[in-house]
């Protein structure tokens, strides 16, 4: 895995499809994490992007990104797995239930937000992240 502080090969297509903030949006293309904003990447974000590296290794980044950009269901499915890995990483660091709930709510806000075209509700995003991570904190 490499991290490059530059725009990914799919930059133009991604910008056309989504509301991208180049300072805060991270992309994985193949085994390279692209960080156009040059910000320091936290371990949980790397855990998230590592899932995308694994996903793209199956059919290659070109096919994966083609489907990701045109198929909202595929995109959410892929992101749920990545956010679940990020959630699992974070809750391994925080034992306080209130902190864990805030983490889940924050990740679900991202997944249900404009970057992913508001494709699912916040409540559904919370449920899917928990289910996929194997950790249920909201009972």
N, CA, C and O atoms as CSV, one atom per row, in Angstrom:
chain,resi,resn,atom,element,x,y,z
A,1,UNK,N,N,0.847,-1.180,0.000
A,1,UNK,CA,C,0.000,0.000,0.000
A,1,UNK,C,C,0.889,1.239,0.000
A,1,UNK,O,O,1.876,1.320,0.731
A,2,UNK,N,N,0.514,2.196,-0.836
A,2,UNK,CA,C,1.175,3.491,-0.883
A,2,UNK,C,C,0.147,4.575,-0.588
A,2,UNK,O,O,-1.050,4.377,-0.794
A,3,UNK,N,N,0.612,5.705,-0.111
A,3,UNK,CA,C,-0.241,6.879,0.056
A,3,UNK,C,C,0.378,7.996,-0.778
A,3,UNK,O,O,1.556,8.321,-0.633
A,4,UNK,N,N,-0.445,8.576,-1.658
A,4,UNK,CA,C,0.018,9.673,-2.507
A,4,UNK,C,C,-0.855,10.890,-2.259
A,4,UNK,O,O,-2.081,10.791,-2.239
A,5,UNK,N,N,-0.228,12.020,-2.073
A,5,UNK,CA,C,-0.960,13.263,-1.864
A,5,UNK,C,C,-1.233,13.937,-3.205
A,5,UNK,O,O,-0.719,15.013,-3.510
A,6,UNK,N,N,-2.057,13.262,-3.983
A,6,UNK,CA,C,-2.425,13.767,-5.304
A,6,UNK,C,C,-3.804,13.226,-5.676
A,6,UNK,O,O,-4.371,12.396,-4.966
A,7,UNK,N,N,-4.324,13.703,-6.780
A,7,UNK,CA,C,-5.635,13.256,-7.249
A,7,UNK,C,C,-5.513,11.873,-7.877
A,7,UNK,O,O,-4.507,11.559,-8.513
A,8,UNK,N,N,-6.546,11.044,-7.694
A,8,UNK,CA,C,-6.522,9.681,-8.258
A,8,UNK,C,C,-6.846,9.697,-9.753
A,8,UNK,O,O,-7.323,10.705,-10.275
A,9,UNK,N,N,-6.588,8.590,-10.436
A,9,UNK,CA,C,-6.896,8.500,-11.874
A,9,UNK,C,C,-8.375,8.716,-12.200
A,9,UNK,O,O,-8.702,9.113,-13.319
A,10,UNK,N,N,-9.255,8.466,-11.265
A,10,UNK,CA,C,-10.697,8.580,-11.521
A,10,UNK,C,C,-11.245,9.930,-11.042
A,10,UNK,O,O,-12.456,10.078,-10.877
A,11,UNK,N,N,-10.385,10.895,-10.822
A,11,UNK,CA,C,-10.763,12.187,-10.242
A,11,UNK,C,C,-11.924,12.852,-10.983
A,11,UNK,O,O,-12.923,13.204,-10.355
A,12,UNK,N,N,-11.821,13.029,-12.274
A,12,UNK,CA,C,-12.855,13.740,-13.036
A,12,UNK,C,C,-14.207,13.029,-12.944
A,12,UNK,O,O,-15.235,13.671,-12.732
A,13,UNK,N,N,-14.204,11.723,-13.102
A,13,UNK,CA,C,-15.460,10.962,-13.019
A,13,UNK,C,C,-16.055,11.016,-11.622
A,13,UNK,O,O,-17.272,11.126,-11.474
A,14,UNK,N,N,-15.223,10.942,-10.604
A,14,UNK,CA,C,-15.712,11.007,-9.226
A,14,UNK,C,C,-16.300,12.386,-8.930
A,14,UNK,O,O,-17.345,12.490,-8.288
A,15,UNK,N,N,-15.642,13.431,-9.390
A,15,UNK,CA,C,-16.152,14.790,-9.174
A,15,UNK,C,C,-17.493,15.000,-9.877
A,15,UNK,O,O,-18.363,15.704,-9.365
A,16,UNK,N,N,-17.656,14.392,-11.041
A,16,UNK,CA,C,-18.920,14.507,-11.763
A,16,UNK,C,C,-20.045,13.773,-11.050
A,16,UNK,O,O,-21.206,14.169,-11.154
A,17,UNK,N,N,-19.717,12.715,-10.331
A,17,UNK,CA,C,-20.732,11.875,-9.688
A,17,UNK,C,C,-21.084,12.316,-8.268
A,17,UNK,O,O,-22.205,12.090,-7.812
A,18,UNK,N,N,-20.140,12.942,-7.565
A,18,UNK,CA,C,-20.329,13.216,-6.144
A,18,UNK,C,C,-19.952,14.638,-5.764
A,18,UNK,O,O,-19.262,15.337,-6.507
A,19,UNK,N,N,-20.419,15.052,-4.591
A,19,UNK,CA,C,-20.017,16.331,-4.014
A,19,UNK,C,C,-18.698,16.120,-3.277
A,19,UNK,O,O,-18.689,15.734,-2.108
A,20,UNK,N,N,-17.608,16.369,-3.952
A,20,UNK,CA,C,-16.295,16.057,-3.391
A,20,UNK,C,C,-15.622,17.312,-2.865
A,20,UNK,O,O,-15.551,18.338,-3.540
A,21,UNK,N,N,-15.131,17.197,-1.637
A,21,UNK,CA,C,-14.289,18.233,-1.056
A,21,UNK,C,C,-12.855,17.717,-1.175
A,21,UNK,O,O,-12.476,16.797,-0.452
A,22,UNK,N,N,-12.055,18.289,-2.069
A,22,UNK,CA,C,-10.707,17.738,-2.299
A,22,UNK,C,C,-9.798,17.788,-1.079
A,22,UNK,O,O,-8.791,17.083,-1.031
A,23,UNK,N,N,-10.138,18.606,-0.100
A,23,UNK,CA,C,-9.311,18.677,1.105
A,23,UNK,C,C,-9.582,17.520,2.056
A,23,UNK,O,O,-8.725,17.176,2.870
A,24,UNK,N,N,-10.768,16.914,1.963
A,24,UNK,CA,C,-11.161,15.896,2.943
A,24,UNK,C,C,-11.508,14.540,2.354
A,24,UNK,O,O,-11.733,13.594,3.108
A,25,UNK,N,N,-11.558,14.413,1.041
A,25,UNK,CA,C,-11.978,13.152,0.440
A,25,UNK,C,C,-10.758,12.309,0.087
A,25,UNK,O,O,-9.810,12.779,-0.542
A,26,UNK,N,N,-10.812,11.063,0.507
A,26,UNK,CA,C,-9.739,10.101,0.275
A,26,UNK,C,C,-10.244,9.080,-0.739
A,26,UNK,O,O,-11.416,8.702,-0.711
A,27,UNK,N,N,-9.374,8.637,-1.624
A,27,UNK,CA,C,-9.719,7.650,-2.644
A,27,UNK,C,C,-8.717,6.505,-2.598
A,27,UNK,O,O,-7.544,6.697,-2.279
A,28,UNK,N,N,-9.196,5.331,-2.920
A,28,UNK,CA,C,-8.293,4.209,-3.128
A,28,UNK,C,C,-8.450,3.774,-4.575
A,28,UNK,O,O,-9.562,3.590,-5.070
A,29,UNK,N,N,-7.340,3.618,-5.228
A,29,UNK,CA,C,-7.340,3.116,-6.595
A,29,UNK,C,C,-6.266,2.045,-6.652
A,29,UNK,O,O,-5.072,2.337,-6.600
A,30,UNK,N,N,-6.714,0.788,-6.762
A,30,UNK,CA,C,-5.764,-0.325,-6.682
A,30,UNK,C,C,-5.207,-0.405,-5.275
A,30,UNK,O,O,-5.966,-0.447,-4.306
A,31,UNK,N,N,-3.898,-0.425,-5.154
A,31,UNK,CA,C,-3.294,-0.501,-3.821
A,31,UNK,C,C,-2.690,0.839,-3.391
A,31,UNK,O,O,-1.794,0.893,-2.549
A,32,UNK,N,N,-3.204,1.918,-3.991
A,32,UNK,CA,C,-2.727,3.256,-3.649
A,32,UNK,C,C,-3.871,4.060,-3.035
A,32,UNK,O,O,-4.969,4.121,-3.589
A,33,UNK,N,N,-3.603,4.669,-1.897
A,33,UNK,CA,C,-4.554,5.581,-1.271
A,33,UNK,C,C,-4.174,6.988,-1.732
A,33,UNK,O,O,-3.054,7.448,-1.513
A,34,UNK,N,N,-5.121,7.653,-2.367
A,34,UNK,CA,C,-4.909,9.018,-2.844
A,34,UNK,C,C,-5.522,9.998,-1.851
A,34,UNK,O,O,-6.681,9.868,-1.458
A,35,UNK,N,N,-4.731,10.964,-1.462
A,35,UNK,CA,C,-5.082,11.928,-0.443
A,35,UNK,C,C,-4.842,13.334,-1.018
A,35,UNK,O,O,-3.850,13.976,-0.676
A,36,UNK,N,N,-5.752,13.819,-1.899
A,36,UNK,CA,C,-5.512,15.087,-2.578
A,36,UNK,C,C,-5.300,16.271,-1.636
A,36,UNK,O,O,-4.578,17.207,-1.976
A,37,UNK,N,N,-5.917,16.240,-0.466
A,37,UNK,CA,C,-5.771,17.332,0.488
A,37,UNK,C,C,-4.490,17.278,1.288
A,37,UNK,O,O,-4.131,18.248,1.955
A,38,UNK,N,N,-3.794,16.148,1.228
A,38,UNK,CA,C,-2.525,16.009,1.930
A,38,UNK,C,C,-2.623,15.966,3.448
A,38,UNK,O,O,-1.630,16.173,4.144
A,39,UNK,N,N,-3.825,15.696,3.963
A,39,UNK,CA,C,-3.968,15.654,5.422
A,39,UNK,C,C,-3.398,14.352,5.977
A,39,UNK,O,O,-3.253,13.369,5.251
A,40,UNK,N,N,-3.081,14.354,7.246
A,40,UNK,CA,C,-2.589,13.152,7.899
A,40,UNK,C,C,-3.730,12.150,8.007
A,40,UNK,O,O,-4.820,12.488,8.468
A,41,UNK,N,N,-3.479,10.928,7.583
A,41,UNK,CA,C,-4.516,9.901,7.633
A,41,UNK,C,C,-4.423,9.136,8.946
A,41,UNK,O,O,-3.365,8.623,9.311
A,42,UNK,N,N,-5.534,9.069,9.637
A,42,UNK,CA,C,-5.585,8.326,10.897
A,42,UNK,C,C,-5.630,6.823,10.625
A,42,UNK,O,O,-5.915,6.394,9.507
A,43,UNK,N,N,-5.350,6.044,11.640
A,43,UNK,CA,C,-5.340,4.582,11.491
A,43,UNK,C,C,-6.707,4.040,11.103
A,43,UNK,O,O,-6.797,3.080,10.338
A,44,UNK,N,N,-7.772,4.644,11.623
A,44,UNK,CA,C,-9.108,4.154,11.286
A,44,UNK,C,C,-9.452,4.431,9.826
A,44,UNK,O,O,-10.130,3.623,9.192
A,45,UNK,N,N,-8.997,5.553,9.285
A,45,UNK,CA,C,-9.226,5.846,7.868
A,45,UNK,C,C,-8.424,4.872,7.008
A,45,UNK,O,O,-8.901,4.422,5.966
A,46,UNK,N,N,-7.235,4.555,7.433
A,46,UNK,CA,C,-6.437,3.565,6.698
A,46,UNK,C,C,-7.117,2.199,6.747
A,46,UNK,O,O,-7.100,1.467,5.757
A,47,UNK,N,N,-7.717,1.845,7.885
A,47,UNK,CA,C,-8.468,0.584,7.979
A,47,UNK,C,C,-9.626,0.589,6.972
A,47,UNK,O,O,-9.882,-0.419,6.313
A,48,UNK,N,N,-10.313,1.710,6.858
A,48,UNK,CA,C,-11.422,1.863,5.912
A,48,UNK,C,C,-10.910,1.679,4.478
A,48,UNK,O,O,-11.477,0.911,3.701
A,49,UNK,N,N,-9.849,2.382,4.145
A,49,UNK,CA,C,-9.324,2.333,2.774
A,49,UNK,C,C,-8.714,0.973,2.439
A,49,UNK,O,O,-8.716,0.562,1.279
A,50,UNK,N,N,-8.200,0.283,3.432
A,50,UNK,CA,C,-7.657,-1.058,3.212
A,50,UNK,C,C,-8.747,-2.013,2.727
A,50,UNK,O,O,-8.486,-2.904,1.919
A,51,UNK,N,N,-9.953,-1.822,3.219
A,51,UNK,CA,C,-11.083,-2.633,2.737
A,51,UNK,C,C,-11.286,-2.383,1.239
A,51,UNK,O,O,-11.511,-3.327,0.481
A,52,UNK,N,N,-11.208,-1.129,0.814
A,52,UNK,CA,C,-11.374,-0.825,-0.611
A,52,UNK,C,C,-10.230,-1.412,-1.452
A,52,UNK,O,O,-10.446,-1.820,-2.593
A,53,UNK,N,N,-9.031,-1.452,-0.896
A,53,UNK,CA,C,-7.914,-2.099,-1.601
A,53,UNK,C,C,-8.253,-3.572,-1.833
A,53,UNK,O,O,-8.061,-4.090,-2.933
A,54,UNK,N,N,-8.753,-4.239,-0.802
A,54,UNK,CA,C,-9.125,-5.653,-0.914
A,54,UNK,C,C,-10.260,-5.840,-1.912
A,54,UNK,O,O,-10.231,-6.770,-2.717
A,55,UNK,N,N,-11.259,-4.963,-1.864
A,55,UNK,CA,C,-12.397,-5.068,-2.776
A,55,UNK,C,C,-11.948,-4.926,-4.232
A,55,UNK,O,O,-12.403,-5.661,-5.108
A,56,UNK,N,N,-11.061,-3.980,-4.471
A,56,UNK,CA,C,-10.614,-3.718,-5.839
A,56,UNK,C,C,-9.668,-4.796,-6.361
A,56,UNK,O,O,-9.470,-4.915,-7.570
A,57,UNK,N,N,-9.094,-5.565,-5.472
A,57,UNK,CA,C,-8.153,-6.603,-5.905
A,57,UNK,C,C,-8.847,-7.766,-6.613
A,57,UNK,O,O,-8.189,-8.545,-7.303
A,58,UNK,N,N,-10.143,-7.891,-6.456
A,58,UNK,CA,C,-10.881,-9.001,-7.059
A,58,UNK,C,C,-10.948,-8.858,-8.585
A,58,UNK,O,O,-10.506,-9.746,-9.314
A,59,UNK,N,N,-11.502,-7.742,-9.063
A,59,UNK,CA,C,-11.671,-7.535,-10.512
A,59,UNK,C,C,-10.816,-6.403,-11.061
A,59,UNK,O,O,-10.862,-6.111,-12.256
A,60,UNK,N,N,-10.049,-5.774,-10.209
A,60,UNK,CA,C,-9.225,-4.647,-10.632
A,60,UNK,C,C,-9.920,-3.319,-10.380
A,60,UNK,O,O,-11.148,-3.258,-10.321
A,61,UNK,N,N,-9.146,-2.266,-10.234
A,61,UNK,CA,C,-9.726,-0.967,-9.892
A,61,UNK,C,C,-10.601,-0.358,-10.990
A,61,UNK,O,O,-11.574,0.329,-10.679
A,62,UNK,N,N,-10.282,-0.591,-12.254
A,62,UNK,CA,C,-11.099,0.001,-13.319
A,62,UNK,C,C,-12.535,-0.531,-13.288
A,62,UNK,O,O,-13.485,0.249,-13.347
A,63,UNK,N,N,-12.694,-1.849,-13.195
A,63,UNK,CA,C,-14.040,-2.425,-13.139
A,63,UNK,C,C,-14.755,-2.025,-11.855
A,63,UNK,O,O,-15.939,-1.687,-11.875
A,64,UNK,N,N,-14.027,-2.065,-10.734
A,64,UNK,CA,C,-14.626,-1.707,-9.447
A,64,UNK,C,C,-15.121,-0.266,-9.483
A,64,UNK,O,O,-16.262,0.006,-9.110
A,65,UNK,N,N,-14.280,0.652,-9.924
A,65,UNK,CA,C,-14.685,2.058,-9.955
A,65,UNK,C,C,-15.820,2.294,-10.952
A,65,UNK,O,O,-16.694,3.122,-10.698
A,66,UNK,N,N,-15.822,1.589,-12.069
A,66,UNK,CA,C,-16.922,1.726,-13.019
A,66,UNK,C,C,-18.252,1.384,-12.379
A,66,UNK,O,O,-19.231,2.116,-12.517
A,67,UNK,N,N,-18.275,0.270,-11.683
A,67,UNK,CA,C,-19.505,-0.147,-11.004
A,67,UNK,C,C,-19.828,0.783,-9.834
A,67,UNK,O,O,-20.989,1.135,-9.620
A,68,UNK,N,N,-18.810,1.178,-9.084
A,68,UNK,CA,C,-18.990,2.058,-7.931
A,68,UNK,C,C,-19.637,3.379,-8.350
A,68,UNK,O,O,-20.522,3.879,-7.656
A,69,UNK,N,N,-19.214,3.938,-9.457
A,69,UNK,CA,C,-19.716,5.230,-9.904
A,69,UNK,C,C,-21.127,5.162,-10.487
A,69,UNK,O,O,-21.875,6.136,-10.411
A,70,UNK,N,N,-21.493,4.023,-11.064
A,70,UNK,CA,C,-22.803,3.965,-11.722
A,70,UNK,C,C,-23.876,3.214,-10.928
A,70,UNK,O,O,-25.057,3.328,-11.257
A,71,UNK,N,N,-23.509,2.459,-9.904
A,71,UNK,CA,C,-24.465,1.604,-9.207
A,71,UNK,C,C,-24.551,1.972,-7.721
A,71,UNK,O,O,-23.698,1.560,-6.935
A,72,UNK,N,N,-25.579,2.750,-7.329
A,72,UNK,CA,C,-25.680,3.189,-5.932
A,72,UNK,C,C,-25.756,2.043,-4.917
A,72,UNK,O,O,-25.226,2.162,-3.813
A,73,UNK,N,N,-26.407,0.944,-5.281
A,73,UNK,CA,C,-26.499,-0.190,-4.344
A,73,UNK,C,C,-25.128,-0.820,-4.116
A,73,UNK,O,O,-24.767,-1.134,-2.982
A,74,UNK,N,N,-24.374,-1.002,-5.182
A,74,UNK,CA,C,-23.016,-1.536,-5.060
A,74,UNK,C,C,-22.156,-0.598,-4.218
A,74,UNK,O,O,-21.414,-1.042,-3.341
A,75,UNK,N,N,-22.261,0.694,-4.488
A,75,UNK,CA,C,-21.474,1.685,-3.753
A,75,UNK,C,C,-21.754,1.606,-2.253
A,75,UNK,O,O,-20.821,1.579,-1.449
A,76,UNK,N,N,-23.018,1.569,-1.876
A,76,UNK,CA,C,-23.363,1.496,-0.447
A,76,UNK,C,C,-22.882,0.177,0.138
A,76,UNK,O,O,-22.353,0.153,1.249
A,77,UNK,N,N,-23.055,-0.912,-0.585
A,77,UNK,CA,C,-22.583,-2.218,-0.109
A,77,UNK,C,C,-21.077,-2.171,0.176
A,77,UNK,O,O,-20.625,-2.663,1.210
A,78,UNK,N,N,-20.319,-1.591,-0.720
A,78,UNK,CA,C,-18.869,-1.512,-0.555
A,78,UNK,C,C,-18.504,-0.591,0.608
A,78,UNK,O,O,-17.607,-0.896,1.395
A,79,UNK,N,N,-19.196,0.521,0.708
A,79,UNK,CA,C,-18.903,1.476,1.785
A,79,UNK,C,C,-19.313,0.952,3.159
A,79,UNK,O,O,-18.639,1.222,4.153
A,80,UNK,N,N,-20.404,0.212,3.215
A,80,UNK,CA,C,-20.809,-0.366,4.504
A,80,UNK,C,C,-19.686,-1.241,5.050
A,80,UNK,O,O,-19.361,-1.166,6.235
A,81,UNK,N,N,-19.101,-2.060,4.205
A,81,UNK,CA,C,-18.003,-2.923,4.661
A,81,UNK,C,C,-16.810,-2.103,5.140
A,81,UNK,O,O,-16.179,-2.438,6.143
A,82,UNK,N,N,-16.507,-1.035,4.423
A,82,UNK,CA,C,-15.367,-0.195,4.804
A,82,UNK,C,C,-15.652,0.565,6.103
A,82,UNK,O,O,-14.787,0.645,6.976
A,83,UNK,N,N,-16.852,1.119,6.232
A,83,UNK,CA,C,-17.200,1.817,7.472
A,83,UNK,C,C,-17.301,0.849,8.643
A,83,UNK,O,O,-16.989,1.216,9.776
A,84,UNK,N,N,-17.732,-0.376,8.387
A,84,UNK,CA,C,-17.778,-1.382,9.458
A,84,UNK,C,C,-16.373,-1.690,9.967
A,84,UNK,O,O,-16.171,-1.830,11.174
A,85,UNK,N,N,-15.412,-1.797,9.074
A,85,UNK,CA,C,-14.017,-2.028,9.485
A,85,UNK,C,C,-13.482,-0.833,10.266
A,85,UNK,O,O,-12.765,-0.995,11.254
A,86,UNK,N,N,-13.832,0.345,9.822
A,86,UNK,CA,C,-13.411,1.563,10.519
A,86,UNK,C,C,-14.039,1.612,11.920
A,86,UNK,O,O,-13.372,1.949,12.898
A,87,UNK,N,N,-15.308,1.276,11.996
A,87,UNK,CA,C,-16.017,1.242,13.277
A,87,UNK,C,C,-15.393,0.219,14.214
A,87,UNK,O,O,-15.140,0.517,15.382
A,88,UNK,N,N,-15.143,-0.981,13.711
A,88,UNK,CA,C,-14.537,-2.033,14.538
A,88,UNK,C,C,-13.169,-1.588,15.059
A,88,UNK,O,O,-12.834,-1.830,16.218
A,89,UNK,N,N,-12.393,-0.944,14.209
A,89,UNK,CA,C,-11.085,-0.448,14.645
A,89,UNK,C,C,-11.261,0.573,15.768
A,89,UNK,O,O,-10.583,0.496,16.792
A,90,UNK,N,N,-12.160,1.515,15.577
A,90,UNK,CA,C,-12.328,2.588,16.565
A,90,UNK,C,C,-12.875,2.080,17.895
A,90,UNK,O,O,-12.407,2.496,18.954
A,91,UNK,N,N,-13.858,1.186,17.852
A,91,UNK,CA,C,-14.406,0.749,19.136
A,91,UNK,C,C,-13.454,-0.186,19.877
A,91,UNK,O,O,-13.632,-0.439,21.068
A,92,UNK,N,N,-12.447,-0.695,19.178
A,92,UNK,CA,C,-11.421,-1.466,19.890
A,92,UNK,C,C,-10.556,-0.537,20.742
A,92,UNK,O,O,-9.887,-0.981,21.675
A,93,UNK,N,N,-10.578,0.755,20.413
A,93,UNK,CA,C,-9.791,1.751,21.139
A,93,UNK,C,C,-10.590,2.455,22.237
A,93,UNK,O,O,-10.017,2.967,23.199
A,94,UNK,N,N,-11.905,2.475,22.087
A,94,UNK,CA,C,-12.770,3.195,23.027
A,94,UNK,C,C,-13.759,2.226,23.671
A,94,UNK,O,O,-14.539,1.575,22.976
A,95,UNK,N,N,-13.725,2.135,24.973
A,95,UNK,CA,C,-14.594,1.186,25.674
A,95,UNK,C,C,-15.872,1.829,26.206
A,95,UNK,O,O,-16.843,1.134,26.503
A,96,UNK,N,N,-15.870,3.143,26.324
A,96,UNK,CA,C,-17.038,3.849,26.846
A,96,UNK,C,C,-18.196,3.762,25.842
A,96,UNK,O,O,-18.033,4.088,24.666
A,97,UNK,N,N,-19.358,3.321,26.317
A,97,UNK,CA,C,-20.501,3.126,25.432
A,97,UNK,C,C,-20.925,4.429,24.760
A,97,UNK,O,O,-21.289,4.427,23.584
A,98,UNK,N,N,-20.881,5.527,25.484
A,98,UNK,CA,C,-21.270,6.804,24.886
A,98,UNK,C,C,-20.326,7.204,23.751
A,98,UNK,O,O,-20.772,7.717,22.724
A,99,UNK,N,N,-19.046,6.974,23.929
A,99,UNK,CA,C,-18.085,7.256,22.867
A,99,UNK,C,C,-18.354,6.373,21.653
A,99,UNK,O,O,-18.299,6.830,20.511
A,100,UNK,N,N,-18.642,5.111,21.918
A,100,UNK,CA,C,-18.918,4.184,20.827
A,100,UNK,C,C,-20.169,4.594,20.045
A,100,UNK,O,O,-20.200,4.500,18.818
A,101,UNK,N,N,-21.185,5.043,20.755
A,101,UNK,CA,C,-22.405,5.505,20.091
A,101,UNK,C,C,-22.103,6.734,19.241
A,101,UNK,O,O,-22.580,6.833,18.111
A,102,UNK,N,N,-21.322,7.666,19.765
A,102,UNK,CA,C,-20.959,8.861,18.990
A,102,UNK,C,C,-20.176,8.476,17.733
A,102,UNK,O,O,-20.405,9.033,16.659
A,103,UNK,N,N,-19.261,7.530,17.872
A,103,UNK,CA,C,-18.484,7.054,16.716
A,103,UNK,C,C,-19.418,6.480,15.662
A,103,UNK,O,O,-19.303,6.809,14.481
A,104,UNK,N,N,-20.341,5.625,16.084
A,104,UNK,CA,C,-21.296,5.027,15.151
A,104,UNK,C,C,-22.138,6.106,14.476
A,104,UNK,O,O,-22.353,6.061,13.264
A,105,UNK,N,N,-22.607,7.060,15.245
A,105,UNK,CA,C,-23.440,8.125,14.684
A,105,UNK,C,C,-22.651,8.967,13.671
A,105,UNK,O,O,-23.177,9.338,12.622
A,106,UNK,N,N,-21.402,9.261,13.991
A,106,UNK,CA,C,-20.574,10.050,13.078
A,106,UNK,C,C,-20.293,9.307,11.774
A,106,UNK,O,O,-20.381,9.890,10.693
A,107,UNK,N,N,-19.955,8.023,11.873
A,107,UNK,CA,C,-19.698,7.244,10.662
A,107,UNK,C,C,-20.973,7.094,9.833
A,107,UNK,O,O,-20.933,7.173,8.606
A,108,UNK,N,N,-22.098,6.880,10.505
A,108,UNK,CA,C,-23.371,6.756,9.793
A,108,UNK,C,C,-23.747,8.070,9.115
A,108,UNK,O,O,-24.354,8.069,8.043
A,109,UNK,N,N,-23.391,9.178,9.734
A,109,UNK,CA,C,-23.653,10.491,9.117
A,109,UNK,C,C,-22.896,10.623,7.798
A,109,UNK,O,O,-23.432,11.130,6.813
A,110,UNK,N,N,-21.655,10.165,7.787
A,110,UNK,CA,C,-20.877,10.199,6.550
A,110,UNK,C,C,-21.493,9.292,5.491
A,110,UNK,O,O,-21.669,9.698,4.342
A,111,UNK,N,N,-21.820,8.056,5.883
A,111,UNK,CA,C,-22.359,7.080,4.942
A,111,UNK,C,C,-23.713,7.506,4.376
A,111,UNK,O,O,-24.032,7.199,3.228
A,112,UNK,N,N,-24.489,8.197,5.163
A,112,UNK,CA,C,-25.823,8.612,4.717
A,112,UNK,C,C,-25.838,10.026,4.147
A,112,UNK,O,O,-26.904,10.556,3.836
A,113,UNK,N,N,-24.677,10.635,4.009
A,113,UNK,CA,C,-24.600,12.036,3.618
A,113,UNK,C,C,-24.430,12.302,2.137
A,113,UNK,O,O,-24.543,11.399,1.308
A,114,UNK,N,N,-24.157,13.558,1.819
A,114,UNK,CA,C,-24.081,13.988,0.417
A,114,UNK,C,C,-22.945,13.365,-0.390
A,114,UNK,O,O,-23.062,13.244,-1.609
A,115,UNK,N,N,-21.856,12.969,0.253
A,115,UNK,CA,C,-20.769,12.348,-0.499
A,115,UNK,C,C,-21.242,11.095,-1.225
A,115,UNK,O,O,-20.752,10.773,-2.307
A,116,UNK,N,N,-22.201,10.388,-0.623
A,116,UNK,CA,C,-22.758,9.174,-1.230
A,116,UNK,C,C,-24.183,9.415,-1.731
A,116,UNK,O,O,-24.998,8.494,-1.801
A,117,UNK,N,N,-24.460,10.662,-2.074
A,117,UNK,CA,C,-25.732,11.064,-2.681
A,117,UNK,C,C,-26.940,10.784,-1.790
A,117,UNK,O,O,-28.032,10.520,-2.294
A,118,UNK,N,N,-26.752,10.839,-0.473
A,118,UNK,CA,C,-27.842,10.630,0.480
A,118,UNK,C,C,-28.653,9.382,0.133
A,118,UNK,O,O,-29.882,9.391,0.193
A,119,UNK,N,N,-27.947,8.309,-0.230
A,119,UNK,CA,C,-28.596,7.101,-0.754
A,119,UNK,C,C,-29.352,6.304,0.305
A,119,UNK,O,O,-30.284,5.569,-0.022
A,120,UNK,N,N,-28.959,6.443,1.569
A,120,UNK,CA,C,-29.666,5.734,2.645
A,120,UNK,C,C,-29.856,6.688,3.815
A,120,UNK,O,O,-29.218,7.738,3.890
A,121,UNK,N,N,-30.744,6.305,4.722
A,121,UNK,CA,C,-31.001,7.142,5.894
A,121,UNK,C,C,-29.907,6.947,6.940
A,121,UNK,O,O,-29.158,5.970,6.904
A,122,UNK,N,N,-29.833,7.875,7.851
A,122,UNK,CA,C,-28.867,7.791,8.949
A,122,UNK,C,C,-29.130,6.546,9.792
A,122,UNK,O,O,-28.195,5.847,10.183
A,123,UNK,N,N,-30.385,6.274,10.066
A,123,UNK,CA,C,-30.747,5.101,10.873
A,123,UNK,C,C,-30.337,3.814,10.162
A,123,UNK,O,O,-29.789,2.905,10.786
A,124,UNK,N,N,-30.598,3.736,8.867
A,124,UNK,CA,C,-30.211,2.543,8.111
A,124,UNK,C,C,-28.692,2.390,8.081
A,124,UNK,O,O,-28.175,1.279,8.193
A,125,UNK,N,N,-27.989,3.493,7.930
A,125,UNK,CA,C,-26.521,3.446,7.928
A,125,UNK,C,C,-25.995,2.928,9.265
A,125,UNK,O,O,-25.067,2.119,9.293
A,126,UNK,N,N,-26.575,3.382,10.361
A,126,UNK,CA,C,-26.151,2.900,11.685
A,126,UNK,C,C,-26.381,1.399,11.808
A,126,UNK,O,O,-25.511,0.664,12.276
A,127,UNK,N,N,-27.547,0.955,11.386
A,127,UNK,CA,C,-27.890,-0.462,11.476
A,127,UNK,C,C,-26.937,-1.311,10.618
A,127,UNK,O,O,-26.440,-2.340,11.075
A,128,UNK,N,N,-26.689,-0.884,9.396
A,128,UNK,CA,C,-25.837,-1.658,8.491
A,128,UNK,C,C,-24.386,-1.716,8.972
A,128,UNK,O,O,-23.746,-2.764,8.883
A,129,UNK,N,N,-23.867,-0.606,9.474
A,129,UNK,CA,C,-22.492,-0.593,9.987
A,129,UNK,C,C,-22.363,-1.559,11.151
A,129,UNK,O,O,-21.403,-2.326,11.224
A,130,UNK,N,N,-23.328,-1.522,12.060
A,130,UNK,CA,C,-23.286,-2.441,13.207
A,130,UNK,C,C,-23.367,-3.890,12.759
A,130,UNK,O,O,-22.572,-4.721,13.199
A,131,UNK,N,N,-24.317,-4.200,11.889
A,131,UNK,CA,C,-24.496,-5.574,11.426
A,131,UNK,C,C,-23.236,-6.100,10.760
A,131,UNK,O,O,-22.798,-7.215,11.043
A,132,UNK,N,N,-22.661,-5.309,9.888
A,132,UNK,CA,C,-21.490,-5.759,9.131
A,132,UNK,C,C,-20.247,-5.865,10.015
A,132,UNK,O,O,-19.375,-6.699,9.773
A,133,UNK,N,N,-20.175,-5.019,11.034
A,133,UNK,CA,C,-18.999,-5.052,11.928
A,133,UNK,C,C,-19.073,-6.204,12.930
A,133,UNK,O,O,-18.053,-6.648,13.457
A,134,UNK,N,N,-20.294,-6.682,13.184
A,134,UNK,CA,C,-20.460,-7.726,14.187
A,134,UNK,C,C,-20.580,-7.181,15.604
A,134,UNK,O,O,-20.634,-7.952,16.563
A,135,UNK,N,N,-20.621,-5.842,15.746
A,135,UNK,CA,C,-20.732,-5.215,17.063
A,135,UNK,C,C,-22.064,-4.492,17.141
A,135,UNK,O,O,-22.356,-3.628,16.315
A,136,UNK,N,N,-22.865,-4.842,18.125
A,136,UNK,CA,C,-24.139,-4.169,18.333
A,136,UNK,C,C,-24.050,-3.371,19.632
A,136,UNK,O,O,-23.987,-3.940,20.722
A,137,UNK,N,N,-24.047,-2.054,19.497
A,137,UNK,CA,C,-23.939,-1.217,20.701
A,137,UNK,C,C,-25.242,-0.513,21.034
A,137,UNK,O,O,-25.389,0.027,22.131
A,138,UNK,N,N,-26.186,-0.512,20.107
A,138,UNK,CA,C,-27.470,0.132,20.343
A,138,UNK,C,C,-28.531,-0.940,20.570
A,138,UNK,O,O,-29.075,-1.504,19.621
A,139,UNK,N,N,-28.809,-1.205,21.816
A,139,UNK,CA,C,-29.820,-2.222,22.139
A,139,UNK,C,C,-30.915,-1.608,22.962
A,139,UNK,O,O,-31.864,-2.296,23.339
